[in-house]
């Protein structure tokens, strides 16, 4: 996990995600998931580049299956972008960086210059 990412747990989900003052990209992942590992450096890079306007959290579905169920995560990796406590975007499966950013950047304020 990168230095700009937060570990999301059942205990801190409400504070870190739902009550966050900036959008939060939650990466639902598991240790055994190959596509999750492939996505990991891309997510870490996004966390680093957009640290001023985006919080990135990692949620291990094996540790917190109730949260995965609550948000209807059927397969991993799944990235859910929360803004003001609501889901505003969902990305399922491995996606290249550019495709991820196309779905995330419109929800960030101010919209970062590319």
Beta strands, then each sheet from edge to edge (+ up, - down):
strand 1: 5-7
strand 2: 23-29
strand 3: 54-60
strand 4: 78-83
strand 5: 86-92
sheet 1: 1+ 3+ 2+ 4- 5+
end
